[in-house]
Amino acid sequence: MKFEFSKPRSLLLTGLLFLVTLGTVSAEGAALDTTDMVGVSFWLATAMMLASTVFFILERQNVAAKWKTSMTVAALVTGVAWYHYTYMRTYWADTFAAGEGQSPLVLRYIDWLITVPLQVSEFYLILAAVGVATAALFWRLLGASLVMLIAGFLAEAHEGIDAISEGMVWPLFVVGMLGWIYIMYELWAGEAKEKVSETSEGTQFAFKAMALILTVGWAIYPIGFVLGQGDSGTDGLNILYNIADVVNKTAFGLMVWYAATMDTKAAAASEE
């Protein structure tokens, strides 16, 4: 028997999630310095991720059954990001209070290693919801996202990895960019682009908006990487990364919600 969450159960689940994680994610450590704009961006991103997670969980009950998995994944993306941001903001605040803010690099890439593959899988799930997806598309998007992330991490964390020399930083950066470019190709000119033309108008709009978000939003990450090179780029890098995360996770999830609600309303109207 298939288990379905009712709205009261969703509210209960959200409340239990909050209570279980309250002690873990409470604002411990150094207080936010009001002159620390990087810290402010961390706090804003944390709040946005939590609000988005609650919204997606509750709205999951208002869409057709075929869209519920997509809504669940949207909630997972922002929920995982919220959890990690509670630690990233504390790490930044503590190091800033100690004299110089340091990037929570490892925590950030742990978050991306979970959330980015989930995000690219959303394109497959949206197409699967309307019956035009292929498994090969999913694996190609997943593989390209992992290449992009692993190469990016090795480039940024090279100082702590003996096997990565200074001369390998930019080649690794290029490899990561190639992974991103391939994902963009699939969304704008490849199989995903071809398949979405067979879907409803609402789904096509949401798909294109999501592709645009990833094209523009993910472009912020390489810009942040370039600006972050050298000792003076830490602040700019983290502000850009935080802005990009909010756009790429929250706005992206809202487009999934839009596609789900529009398709659900169209299906209901056609049955009347």
C-alpha positions as a Python dict, from the first residue, in 0.01 Angstrom:
ca = {
    (1, 'M'): (0, 0, 0),
    (2, 'K'): (138, 339, -98),
    (3, 'F'): (175, 579, 195),
    (4, 'E'): (63, 938, 137),
    (5, 'F'): (130, 1236, 362),
    (6, 'S'): (-181, 1433, 452),
    (7, 'K'): (-154, 1804, 533),
    (8, 'P'): (-177, 1741, 913),
    (9, 'R'): (98, 1481, 881),
    (10, 'S'): (310, 1727, 685),
    (11, 'L'): (267, 1985, 961),
    (12, 'L'): (355, 1722, 1220),
    (13, 'L'): (662, 1616, 1022),
    (14, 'T'): (777, 1977, 991),
    (15, 'G'): (728, 2034, 1364),
    (16, 'L'): (916, 1716, 1457),
    (17, 'L'): (1198, 1810, 1221),
    (18, 'F'): (1228, 2146, 1392),
    (19, 'L'): (1227, 1995, 1743),
    (20, 'V'): (1478, 1721, 1658),
    (21, 'T'): (1726, 1963, 1501),
    (22, 'L'): (1669, 2256, 1737),
    (23, 'G'): (1964, 2177, 1960),
    (24, 'T'): (2194, 2108, 1667),
    (25, 'V'): (2116, 2414, 1460),
    (26, 'S'): (2068, 2674, 1733),
    (27, 'A'): (2285, 2984, 1695),
    (28, 'E'): (2581, 2880, 1907),
    (29, 'G'): (2933, 3017, 1903),
    (30, 'A'): (3022, 3378, 1836),
    (31, 'A'): (2739, 3627, 1787),
    (32, 'L'): (2689, 3793, 1451),
    (33, 'D'): (2893, 4111, 1421),
    (34, 'T'): (2668, 4382, 1272),
    (35, 'T'): (2960, 4510, 1063),
    (36, 'D'): (3021, 4167, 912),
    (37, 'M'): (2836, 4166, 580),
    (38, 'V'): (2958, 3818, 493),
    (39, 'G'): (2810, 3693, 821),
    (40, 'V'): (2483, 3870, 741),
    (41, 'S'): (2470, 3689, 406),
    (42, 'F'): (2520, 3356, 585),
    (43, 'W'): (2233, 3430, 826),
    (44, 'L'): (2000, 3542, 546),
    (45, 'A'): (2078, 3232, 340),
    (46, 'T'): (2009, 3008, 641),
    (47, 'A'): (1668, 3167, 700),
    (48, 'M'): (1574, 3148, 331),
    (49, 'M'): (1663, 2778, 312),
    (50, 'L'): (1449, 2695, 617),
    (51, 'A'): (1149, 2896, 493),
    (52, 'S'): (1173, 2732, 150),
    (53, 'T'): (1190, 2383, 300),
    (54, 'V'): (875, 2434, 505),
    (55, 'F'): (694, 2585, 204),
    (56, 'F'): (783, 2296, -29),
    (57, 'I'): (680, 2033, 229),
    (58, 'L'): (341, 2195, 283),
    (59, 'E'): (276, 2265, -86),
    (60, 'R'): (354, 1904, -174),
    (61, 'Q'): (-2, 1817, -73),
    (62, 'N'): (-154, 2056, -329),
    (63, 'V'): (-7, 1900, -644),
    (64, 'A'): (-89, 1589, -843),
    (65, 'A'): (65, 1259, -735),
    (66, 'K'): (310, 1252, -1028),
    (67, 'W'): (468, 1578, -903),
    (68, 'K'): (510, 1483, -538),
    (69, 'T'): (857, 1334, -586),
    (70, 'S'): (977, 1655, -752),
    (71, 'M'): (839, 1860, -463),
    (72, 'T'): (1006, 1626, -214),
    (73, 'V'): (1342, 1668, -389),
    (74, 'A'): (1299, 2048, -390),
    (75, 'A'): (1243, 2032, -12),
    (76, 'L'): (1545, 1804, 30),
    (77, 'V'): (1769, 2046, -161),
    (78, 'T'): (1680, 2344, 60),
    (79, 'G'): (1658, 2130, 374),
    (80, 'V'): (2007, 1985, 333),
    (81, 'A'): (2137, 2333, 251),
    (82, 'W'): (1967, 2479, 561),
    (83, 'Y'): (2130, 2216, 782),
    (84, 'H'): (2477, 2281, 645),
    (85, 'Y'): (2434, 2658, 652),
    (86, 'T'): (2375, 2649, 1026),
    (87, 'Y'): (2727, 2508, 1060),
    (88, 'M'): (2883, 2727, 791),
    (89, 'R'): (2751, 3048, 946),
    (90, 'T'): (2884, 2944, 1289),
    (91, 'Y'): (3222, 2855, 1142),
    (92, 'W'): (3243, 3193, 972),
    (93, 'A'): (3128, 3387, 1281),
    (94, 'D'): (3378, 3209, 1506),
    (95, 'T'): (3673, 3268, 1274),
    (96, 'F'): (3564, 3629, 1211),
    (97, 'A'): (3551, 3690, 1588),
    (98, 'A'): (3898, 3537, 1618),
    (99, 'G'): (4037, 3800, 1381),
    (100, 'E'): (3983, 3685, 1023),
    (101, 'G'): (3686, 3508, 867),
    (102, 'Q'): (3769, 3181, 693),
    (103, 'S'): (3572, 3007, 421),
    (104, 'P'): (3386, 2691, 532),
    (105, 'L'): (3515, 2522, 219),
    (106, 'V'): (3475, 2157, 319),
    (107, 'L'): (3126, 2213, 463),
    (108, 'R'): (3020, 2397, 149),
    (109, 'Y'): (3137, 2122, -85),
    (110, 'I'): (2974, 1854, 131),
    (111, 'D'): (2651, 2047, 86),
    (112, 'W'): (2700, 2083, -289),
    (113, 'L'): (2793, 1717, -329),
    (114, 'I'): (2442, 1632, -205),
    (115, 'T'): (2231, 1919, -336),
    (116, 'V'): (2373, 1974, -686),
    (117, 'P'): (2306, 1617, -810),
    (118, 'L'): (1957, 1647, -658),
    (119, 'Q'): (1903, 1968, -852),
    (120, 'V'): (2008, 1827, -1189),
    (121, 'S'): (1792, 1522, -1120),
    (122, 'E'): (1494, 1759, -1100),
    (123, 'F'): (1508, 1807, -1476),
    (124, 'Y'): (1479, 1432, -1521),
    (125, 'L'): (1197, 1412, -1265),
    (126, 'I'): (999, 1689, -1433),
    (127, 'L'): (1024, 1512, -1768),
    (128, 'A'): (948, 1178, -1601),
    (129, 'A'): (635, 1328, -1444),
    (130, 'V'): (495, 1389, -1791),
    (131, 'G'): (630, 1065, -1935),
    (132, 'V'): (907, 1184, -2168),
    (133, 'A'): (1227, 1118, -1968),
    (134, 'T'): (1499, 858, -2027),
    (135, 'A'): (1732, 699, -1773),
    (136, 'A'): (2033, 783, -1990),
    (137, 'L'): (1958, 1154, -1951),
    (138, 'F'): (1958, 1120, -1573),
    (139, 'W'): (2296, 946, -1565),
    (140, 'R'): (2454, 1196, -1804),
    (141, 'L'): (2340, 1491, -1593),
    (142, 'L'): (2450, 1319, -1271),
    (143, 'G'): (2793, 1233, -1411),
    (144, 'A'): (2854, 1586, -1540),
    (145, 'S'): (2753, 1738, -1205),
    (146, 'L'): (2997, 1512, -1017),
    (147, 'V'): (3281, 1599, -1256),
    (148, 'M'): (3206, 1968, -1203),
    (149, 'L'): (3199, 1938, -823),
    (150, 'I'): (3501, 1712, -775),
    (151, 'A'): (3722, 1919, -1006),
    (152, 'G'): (3604, 2239, -838),
    (153, 'F'): (3680, 2108, -491),
    (154, 'L'): (4029, 1988, -588),
    (155, 'A'): (4101, 2329, -740),
    (156, 'E'): (3982, 2524, -435),
    (157, 'A'): (4129, 2291, -171),
    (158, 'H'): (4463, 2239, -344),
    (159, 'E'): (4663, 2397, -60),
    (160, 'G'): (4558, 2117, 173),
    (161, 'I'): (4612, 1834, -78),
    (162, 'D'): (4974, 1737, -136),
    (163, 'A'): (4903, 1570, -469),
    (164, 'I'): (4756, 1892, -616),
    (165, 'S'): (5021, 2145, -717),
    (166, 'E'): (4965, 2516, -777),
    (167, 'G'): (4997, 2457, -1149),
    (168, 'M'): (4698, 2219, -1150),
    (169, 'V'): (4449, 2471, -1011),
    (170, 'W'): (4343, 2630, -1340),
    (171, 'P'): (4336, 2303, -1540),
    (172, 'L'): (4106, 2159, -1272),
    (173, 'F'): (3895, 2474, -1290),
    (174, 'V'): (3862, 2424, -1666),
    (175, 'V'): (3757, 2059, -1617),
    (176, 'G'): (3487, 2174, -1375),
    (177, 'M'): (3370, 2435, -1624),
    (178, 'L'): (3346, 2169, -1895),
    (179, 'G'): (3110, 1970, -1670),
    (180, 'W'): (2893, 2280, -1626),
    (181, 'I'): (2897, 2357, -2001),
    (182, 'Y'): (2786, 2002, -2078),
    (183, 'I'): (2490, 2035, -1839),
    (184, 'M'): (2397, 2362, -2009),
    (185, 'Y'): (2418, 2191, -2348),
    (186, 'E'): (2179, 1915, -2238),
    (187, 'L'): (1929, 2171, -2106),
    (188, 'W'): (1940, 2413, -2398),
    (189, 'A'): (2019, 2196, -2702),
    (190, 'G'): (2035, 1828, -2603),
    (191, 'E'): (1784, 1555, -2522),
    (192, 'A'): (1627, 1746, -2233),
    (193, 'K'): (1551, 2041, -2463),
    (194, 'E'): (1401, 1808, -2723),
    (195, 'K'): (1185, 1618, -2473),
    (196, 'V'): (1045, 1924, -2296),
    (197, 'S'): (892, 2044, -2624),
    (198, 'E'): (647, 1755, -2591),
    (199, 'T'): (513, 1875, -2253),
    (200, 'S'): (247, 2123, -2144),
    (201, 'E'): (294, 2499, -2171),
    (202, 'G'): (332, 2538, -1792),
    (203, 'T'): (595, 2265, -1777),
    (204, 'Q'): (787, 2418, -2067),
    (205, 'F'): (789, 2759, -1899),
    (206, 'A'): (910, 2618, -1569),
    (207, 'F'): (1175, 2403, -1740),
    (208, 'K'): (1313, 2702, -1930),
    (209, 'A'): (1309, 2917, -1617),
    (210, 'M'): (1495, 2646, -1423),
    (211, 'A'): (1749, 2615, -1704),
    (212, 'L'): (1797, 2992, -1702),
    (213, 'I'): (1844, 2990, -1324),
    (214, 'L'): (2115, 2726, -1352),
    (215, 'T'): (2279, 2904, -1645),
    (216, 'V'): (2295, 3244, -1476),
    (217, 'G'): (2302, 3124, -1115),
    (218, 'W'): (2574, 2864, -1163),
    (219, 'A'): (2781, 3120, -1351),
    (220, 'I'): (2818, 3298, -1016),
    (221, 'Y'): (3027, 3010, -880),
    (222, 'P'): (3319, 3037, -1126),
    (223, 'I'): (3308, 3417, -1086),
    (224, 'G'): (3335, 3368, -709),
    (225, 'F'): (3622, 3123, -759),
    (226, 'V'): (3817, 3374, -969),
    (227, 'L'): (3751, 3657, -723),
    (228, 'G'): (3848, 3433, -434),
    (229, 'Q'): (4199, 3368, -562),
    (230, 'G'): (4449, 3532, -329),
    (231, 'D'): (4431, 3634, 35),
    (232, 'S'): (4199, 3932, -17),
    (233, 'G'): (3917, 3752, -197),
    (234, 'T'): (3757, 3555, 87),
    (235, 'D'): (3476, 3802, 162),
    (236, 'G'): (3366, 3844, -198),
    (237, 'L'): (3383, 3471, -265),
    (238, 'N'): (3157, 3382, 28),
    (239, 'I'): (2902, 3656, -40),
    (240, 'L'): (2875, 3546, -404),
    (241, 'Y'): (2851, 3178, -307),
    (242, 'N'): (2576, 3255, -55),
    (243, 'I'): (2378, 3461, -306),
    (244, 'A'): (2418, 3188, -568),
    (245, 'D'): (2301, 2918, -326),
    (246, 'V'): (1984, 3110, -239),
    (247, 'V'): (1902, 3176, -605),
    (248, 'N'): (1991, 2830, -729),
    (249, 'K'): (1811, 2638, -455),
    (250, 'T'): (1513, 2854, -355),
    (251, 'A'): (1418, 3007, -691),
    (252, 'F'): (1488, 2674, -860),
    (253, 'G'): (1251, 2496, -622),
    (254, 'L'): (985, 2761, -678),
    (255, 'M'): (994, 2684, -1049),
    (256, 'V'): (938, 2315, -971),
    (257, 'W'): (640, 2418, -757),
    (258, 'Y'): (509, 2642, -1035),
    (259, 'A'): (528, 2363, -1293),
    (260, 'A'): (356, 2123, -1054),
    (261, 'T'): (71, 2360, -968),
    (262, 'M'): (12, 2469, -1327),
    (263, 'D'): (6, 2109, -1453),
    (264, 'T'): (-223, 2005, -1166),
    (265, 'K'): (-467, 2289, -1240),
    (266, 'A'): (-466, 2211, -1612),
    (267, 'A'): (-540, 1844, -1544),
    (268, 'A'): (-824, 1935, -1307),
    (269, 'A'): (-974, 2175, -1561),
    (270, 'S'): (-966, 1914, -1836),
    (271, 'E'): (-1161, 1671, -1618),
    (272, 'E'): (-1445, 1917, -1557),
}
